[in-house]
């Protein structure tokens, strides 16, 4: 494989994972990134001279990254320091209720019993057991598999596995079988939003996220961006090369096969294969050329959620913040009616607030780094929201906190709306999780790594197995394996490249 050249377009987690695996397998890898830095959605914002994680804020499914690093001849512990959290999140409701979700399920069960009653604690036991069964049913035949189908899943798992993964029941309805208290249903319904889904229409299958989180949540000292840096470091150690500020204008096709790329600078780079780590809608929209677009699945009609995010340096009083904090809206159904049906920002949103300088204790410097996420509809390709509406949404964040008796003073802040996310991730409309994960077969509609165009492979959160850092890394694994598997029969000529004076292949 030493003379096989693979170009990876996009240095998000899917592209980085594919680059590390292919380089470790002996391929020559060129990683092209349009932005000045790596990470994709694993982004940072500079506010008042301080870097703030402004994307994913936790690490779950650490085994995915352990497998990645071991495949590359190292280990997760050798490359990255991780800190496990004892308290997964602190939650607050407008009625004054506060509740901590613990990494230790036994302690969570005890706290539920104390605050909400013994019946709800038993419901939590049943919920945990069901989420574990769903995850264990799907891990090998779906999460790890290249591109499962409902029929294939049934063949691999036995008779009627669909009854075990509950795809025909909505998540919110399924929660009602375990929790009578609306606050607990609201708390555990949030797991649907981890996939950008509406809990009132998403399948109960997403209960599996609860099991994933129960297996451990870690933070990365120094910021989540260090995870991207660690994967890149391992890839470069095996010979992969990175070029930033190198947007790709076209994926080149010769004799019906992908043969390289053309950059916006008009430089061309030949390759034996290309892995595209971008929103799959960009391929379908023709942003990488007509021939690749013809091989793509149509862009999804239903999109996952976007977000309005505020990265800030400031101080918050009258609330003992931990690392992860959730302030719930008074009416969850109305919130998602606004998001999913009316395609607008809700008047009274749920707020997620990450206090990056904290861990399990409510102690931090003042002012501190804070990152707030408000769910938003994926309308970034429509008319840009006027500044007044964004100001109103940000004011709503402060108002929601004030209703809880909390005061937030910002020294400086930077917000990102669906419009900016659409610019950062072209053709996505700002959807941060790819296609909407609603309905029983939504997960099976995501494209897999292999396309109809020979030598073109896909990775990233908009393709199988789904969104989130671990899933994106798994998509990179699947794409790399497909690229290696198809490599012996889809070789093109030995790669060369022409540039405006610089040889790059």
C-alpha positions in Angstrom: 0.0 0.0 0.0 3.0 2.3 0.2 2.5 3.7 -3.3 -1.3 4.1 -2.8 -2.2 7.7 -2.4 -5.5 8.7 -0.6 -6.7 12.2 -0.4 -9.0 13.0 2.5 -11.2 16.1 2.1 -12.0 17.6 5.5 -10.1 17.4 8.8 -13.0 16.8 11.1 -13.0 13.8 13.3 -14.1 11.4 10.6 -11.4 12.6 8.2 -8.7 12.6 10.9 -9.6 9.0 12.0 -9.5 7.8 8.4 -6.1 9.5 7.9 -4.6 7.9 10.9 -5.8 4.4 10.0 -4.8 4.6 6.4 -1.4 6.1 7.1 -0.8 3.4 9.7 -1.7 0.8 7.1 1.0 2.1 4.8 -0.9 4.4 2.5 0.3 7.9 1.5 -2.3 10.2 2.9 -2.9 13.9 2.1 -5.4 15.6 4.3 -6.9 18.7 2.9 -8.8 21.2 5.1 -10.6 24.3 3.8 -10.3 26.1 7.1 -7.2 27.5 8.8 -7.4 24.7 11.5 -8.5 21.2 12.0 -11.3 19.7 14.0 -14.5 20.5 12.0 -17.3 20.8 14.5 -14.7 20.2 17.2 -14.1 24.0 17.1 -12.8 26.7 19.4 -13.6 30.4 19.6 -11.2 33.0 20.8 -13.1 35.4 23.2 -11.3 38.1 25.2 -8.0 36.3 24.5 -9.1 32.9 25.7 -9.9 29.8 23.7 -13.3 28.3 24.4 -14.5 24.8 23.2 -17.5 25.8 21.0 -18.6 22.4 19.8 -18.7 19.0 21.5 -17.8 19.3 25.2 -17.5 15.7 26.4 -16.0 12.4 25.3 -18.0 9.2 25.5 -17.4 5.7 24.0 -13.7 6.1 24.8 -13.2 2.5 23.5 -13.6 3.9 19.9 -10.5 6.1 20.4 -8.6 3.4 22.2 -9.2 1.1 19.2 -8.1 3.9 16.9 -4.9 4.6 18.7 -4.1 0.9 19.2 -4.5 0.3 15.5 -1.9 3.0 15.0 0.6 1.4 17.4 -0.1 3.6 20.5 -2.8 4.0 23.1 -5.3 6.6 24.2 -3.5 7.0 27.6 -0.2 7.6 25.8 -1.6 10.3 23.6 -4.2 12.1 25.7 -5.0 12.9 29.3 -8.6 12.3 30.2 -10.5 13.2 33.4 -13.6 11.2 34.2 -16.6 13.0 35.6 -18.4 11.9 38.7 -21.4 14.2 38.0 -22.5 14.0 34.4 -24.7 17.2 34.6 -26.5 19.4 37.0 -30.1 20.1 36.0 -32.5 22.9 37.1 -36.2 23.6 36.4 -38.2 26.8 36.7 -40.0 25.4 39.8 -36.7 25.5 41.7 -35.9 21.8 41.4 -32.2 20.9 41.1 -31.0 17.4 40.3 -27.5 15.9 39.6 -27.1 13.0 37.2 -24.2 10.9 38.4 -21.8 8.6 36.6 -22.6 6.0 39.2 -26.1 4.7 38.3 -26.7 3.5 41.9 -26.2 7.0 43.2 -28.4 8.4 40.5 -31.1 5.9 41.5 -30.8 6.8 45.1 -31.1 10.5 44.3 -34.1 9.9 42.1 -35.8 8.0 44.9 -35.0 10.8 47.4 -36.3 13.6 45.3 -39.0 12.0 43.1 -40.0 8.9 45.0 -39.5 5.2 45.0 -41.7 4.5 42.0 -39.6 6.8 39.8 -36.4 5.1 41.1 -37.8 1.8 39.9 -38.7 3.4 36.6 -35.1 4.5 36.3 -34.0 0.9 36.8 -36.3 -0.3 34.0 -35.1 2.6 31.8 -31.5 1.7 32.3 -32.1 -2.0 31.5 -34.0 -1.1 28.4 -31.4 1.3 27.1 -28.7 -1.3 27.8 -30.6 -4.0 25.8 -31.1 -1.6 22.9 -27.4 -0.7 22.8 -26.2 -4.3 23.1 -28.6 -5.3 20.3 -27.2 -2.7 18.0 -23.5 -2.3 18.8 -22.1 -5.1 16.6 -24.6 -5.4 13.8 -25.3 -1.7 13.4 -22.9 0.7 15.1 -19.8 -1.1 14.1 -21.1 -2.5 10.8 -20.5 -0.8 7.4 -24.1 -0.2 6.3 -26.8 -2.3 7.9 -30.3 -2.7 6.5 -33.4 -3.6 8.5 -33.5 -7.1 6.9 -29.7 -7.6 7.5 -30.1 -6.5 11.1 -32.8 -9.1 11.6 -30.7 -11.8 10.1 -27.7 -11.0 12.3 -29.6 -10.6 15.6 -32.3 -13.2 15.3 -36.0 -13.1 15.1 -37.9 -9.8 15.5 -35.0 -7.6 16.8 -37.0 -4.5 15.9 -39.2 -5.2 18.9 -36.1 -4.9 21.1 -34.9 -1.6 19.7 -38.4 0.1 19.6 -38.1 2.0 16.4 -41.9 2.4 16.0 -42.5 4.1 19.3 -41.6 7.7 19.9 -38.9 8.4 22.5 -41.2 10.7 24.5 -44.0 8.1 24.6 -41.6 5.4 25.6 -40.3 7.5 28.5 -43.8 7.5 29.8 -43.6 3.8 30.6 -40.8 4.5 33.0 -41.3 8.0 34.4 -44.5 9.6 35.5 -42.8 12.8 36.7 -42.6 15.2 33.8 -39.3 16.6 35.0 -37.6 13.2 34.7 -39.1 12.6 31.2 -37.7 16.0 30.2 -34.3 15.2 31.6 -33.9 11.8 29.9 -35.6 13.1 26.7 -32.5 15.3 26.2 -30.6 12.3 25.0 -32.6 12.6 21.7 -31.1 16.1 21.2 -27.6 14.6 21.3 -28.4 13.3 17.8 -30.1 16.5 16.8 -33.5 14.9 17.1 -36.9 15.9 18.4 -37.8 13.6 21.3 -41.5 13.9 20.4 -40.9 12.3 17.0 -37.6 10.5 17.4 -37.7 6.7 17.8 -37.3 5.2 21.2 -34.2 3.5 19.9 -32.3 6.6 21.0 -32.6 5.4 24.5 -29.3 3.7 23.8 -27.6 7.1 24.3 -28.4 6.8 28.0 -26.4 3.5 28.2 -23.5 5.1 26.3 -23.3 7.9 28.8 -23.6 5.5 31.7 -20.4 3.8 30.6 -18.3 6.9 31.2 -18.0 10.6 30.4 -14.6 12.2 30.2 -13.3 15.8 29.7 -10.0 16.6 28.1 -7.8 18.9 30.2 -6.9 21.8 28.0 -9.9 21.5 25.8 -11.6 19.0 23.6 -9.7 20.3 20.6 -6.7 18.4 22.0 -8.5 15.2 20.9 -8.3 16.3 17.2 -4.7 17.3 17.7 -3.8 13.9 19.2 -5.4 12.0 16.2 -3.6 14.3 13.8 -0.3 13.8 15.6 -0.6 10.0 15.3 -1.5 10.3 11.6 1.5 12.5 10.9 3.7 10.2 12.8 2.8 7.6 10.2 3.5 9.9 7.3 0.2 11.6 6.6 0.5 15.2 5.5 -2.0 18.1 6.3 -2.7 21.1 4.3 -5.0 23.8 5.7 -6.5 26.7 3.8 -6.9 24.3 0.9 -10.5 24.2 -0.1 -11.4 21.6 -2.7 -13.4 22.9 -5.7 -13.9 19.6 -7.5 -13.4 15.8 -7.1 -11.9 14.7 -10.4 -13.2 11.8 -12.3 -11.3 10.0 -15.1 -12.8 7.0 -17.1 -15.6 6.7 -14.6 -13.4 6.6 -11.5 -12.2 9.2 -9.0 -8.7 10.3 -9.9 -7.9 13.2 -7.6 -9.1 16.7 -6.7 -8.8 20.3 -8.0 -8.4 23.0 -5.3 -10.0 26.4 -5.5 -6.5 27.7 -6.3 -6.6 25.6 -9.5 -4.0 23.2 -8.3 -4.7 19.6 -9.1 -3.6 16.6 -7.0 -4.0 13.1 -8.4 -4.9 10.2 -6.1 -6.0 6.6 -6.1 -8.9 7.3 -3.8 -10.7 10.2 -2.1 -12.5 10.1 1.2 -14.9 13.0 1.6 -15.4 14.1 5.2 -18.1 16.7 4.7 -21.9 17.0 5.0 -23.2 14.5 2.4 -25.6 17.2 1.2 -22.6 19.1 -0.2 -21.9 16.2 -2.5 -25.5 16.0 -3.6 -25.6 19.8 -4.2 -22.8 19.6 -6.7 -20.3 21.5 -4.6 -17.6 18.9 -5.6 -18.6 18.6 -9.2 -21.4 17.1 -11.4 -20.0 13.6 -11.6 -19.7 13.0 -7.9 -23.1 14.6 -7.4 -24.7 12.1 -9.7 -23.3 9.3 -7.5 -24.7 10.9 -4.3 -27.9 10.2 -2.5 -30.3 13.2 -2.7 -30.0 15.7 0.1 -32.3 14.8 3.0 -35.6 16.7 3.1 -35.7 16.5 6.9 -32.8 18.0 8.8 -31.5 17.6 12.3 -31.4 20.4 14.7 -29.0 23.3 14.5 -28.1 25.6 17.3 -27.5 29.2 18.5 -24.3 29.1 20.5 -22.8 31.8 22.7 -19.1 31.4 23.6 -18.4 33.9 26.4 -16.1 35.0 29.2 -18.1 36.1 32.2 -19.4 35.3 35.6 -22.6 33.7 36.9 -24.0 34.2 40.3 -26.6 32.5 42.5 -26.1 29.0 41.0 -23.4 26.4 41.8 -22.3 25.6 38.3 -20.5 22.4 37.5 -18.9 21.5 34.2 -22.2 20.6 32.5 -25.4 22.3 33.4 -28.9 22.2 31.9 -31.7 24.8 32.6 -35.0 23.4 31.3 -37.7 25.3 29.7 -41.1 25.4 31.4 -42.9 23.7 28.4 -40.8 21.1 26.5 -43.5 20.3 24.0 -44.0 23.9 23.1 -40.2 24.3 22.7 -40.0 21.5 20.1 -43.2 22.6 18.4 -41.5 25.9 17.7 -38.3 24.1 16.5 -39.8 21.3 14.5 -43.1 22.6 13.2 -42.7 26.4 13.1 -39.0 26.3 12.3 -38.2 29.2 14.7 -36.3 29.7 17.9 -38.4 28.9 20.9 -39.5 31.8 23.1 -38.5 29.8 26.3 -35.6 27.6 25.3 -33.8 24.9 27.3 -30.2 26.1 27.9 -27.1 23.9 28.1 -24.2 25.7 29.7 -20.7 24.3 29.8 -18.4 25.9 32.4 -15.1 24.9 30.9 -13.0 25.8 33.8 -14.8 23.6 36.2 -15.2 19.8 36.8 -17.1 18.2 39.6 -16.9 21.0 42.1 -18.6 24.4 41.8 -15.3 26.4 42.0 -13.8 28.4 39.2 -12.0 31.7 38.4 -14.0 34.8 37.8 -14.5 35.7 35.0 -14.6 32.2 33.5 -15.1 30.5 30.1 -18.7 29.6 29.4 -20.4 28.0 26.4 -24.1 28.1 25.9 -26.2 26.0 23.4 -29.8 26.8 22.5 -31.4 24.3 20.1 -32.4 26.0 16.8 -34.0 24.9 13.5 -31.7 24.2 10.6 -32.7 27.2 8.5 -29.2 28.5 7.8 -29.8 28.4 4.0 -32.9 30.6 4.2 -33.0 34.3 4.7 -30.5 35.3 7.3 -32.0 36.2 10.6 -31.9 39.9 11.4 -29.6 41.0 14.2 -32.7 41.9 16.3 -34.0 38.3 16.3 -30.6 37.0 17.4 -30.4 39.7 20.0 -33.8 38.6 21.2 -32.7 35.0 21.4 -29.6 35.9 23.4 -31.7 38.0 25.6 -34.0 35.0 26.1 -31.0 33.1 27.5 -30.5 35.8 30.1 -34.2 35.9 30.9 -34.4 32.1 31.3 -31.5 32.3 33.8 -33.1 35.3 35.6 -36.3 33.2 36.1 -34.2 30.8 38.1 -32.7 33.7 40.1 -29.4 33.5 38.2 -27.5 36.5 37.0 -25.0 36.2 34.1 -22.6 39.0 33.3 -20.6 38.8 30.1 -17.2 40.4 29.6 -17.2 39.4 26.0 -19.0 36.9 23.8 -19.2 35.5 20.3 -22.4 33.8 19.0 -22.9 31.4 16.1 -26.2 31.0 14.5 -27.5 28.5 11.9 -26.4 30.9 9.2 -22.8 30.7 10.3 -23.0 27.0 10.7 -24.3 26.8 7.1 -21.3 28.8 6.0 -18.8 26.7 8.0 -20.4 23.4 6.8 -21.7 24.2 3.3 -25.0 22.8 2.1 -25.9 21.7 5.7 -28.4 24.5 6.3 -26.7 24.6 9.7 -27.9 21.1 10.6 -25.2 19.9 13.0 -26.1 16.2 13.0 -26.9 15.5 9.3 -30.3 14.1 8.3 -33.1 14.2 10.9 -33.2 11.1 13.1 -37.0 10.9 13.2 -39.1 7.9 12.3 -38.4 4.2 12.5 -36.1 3.9 9.5 -34.2 7.2 9.6 -30.9 5.6 10.7 -31.0 3.2 7.8 -31.4 6.1 5.3 -27.9 7.5 6.0 -25.4 6.8 3.2 -22.6 4.4 3.9 -18.9 4.8 3.2 -19.0 3.3 -0.3 -20.5 5.4 -3.1 -21.6 4.4 -6.6 -18.5 6.3 -7.9 -15.5 4.0 -7.7 -12.7 5.3 -5.5 -15.0 7.8 -3.7 -15.8 7.1 0.0 -17.7 9.1 2.6 -17.0 9.8 6.3 -18.4 12.2 8.9 -21.4 12.7 11.1 -23.9 12.9 8.3 -23.3 9.4 7.1 -23.5 6.0 8.9 -23.3 5.3 11.8 -24.4 8.8 12.8 -23.4 12.1 14.5 -21.2 12.7 17.5 -17.4 12.4 18.0 -17.3 8.6 18.5 -19.7 7.9 15.6 -17.7 10.2 13.3 -14.5 8.4 14.3 -16.2 5.1 13.5 -17.3 6.5 10.1 -13.6 7.2 9.5 -12.8 3.6 10.4 -15.4 2.2 8.1 -14.3 4.5 5.3 -10.7 3.6 5.7 -11.5 -0.1 5.8 -13.6 0.2 2.6 -10.9 2.2 0.9 -8.3 -0.6 1.7 -10.7 -3.3 0.7 -11.5 -1.8 -2.6 -7.9 -0.7 -3.2 -6.6 -3.8 -4.9 -9.3 -3.7 -7.6 -9.7 0.0 -8.2 -6.2 1.3 -8.6 -5.6 4.1 -11.0 -2.3 5.3 -12.4 0.5 6.2 -10.0 -0.4 9.6 -8.6 1.3 12.8 -9.7 0.2 16.4 -9.1 0.7 19.7 -10.9 0.6 23.0 -9.1 1.5 26.5 -9.7 5.2 25.6 -9.1 4.9 23.2 -6.1 4.8 19.4 -6.3 2.5 17.9 -3.6 1.9 14.2 -4.3 
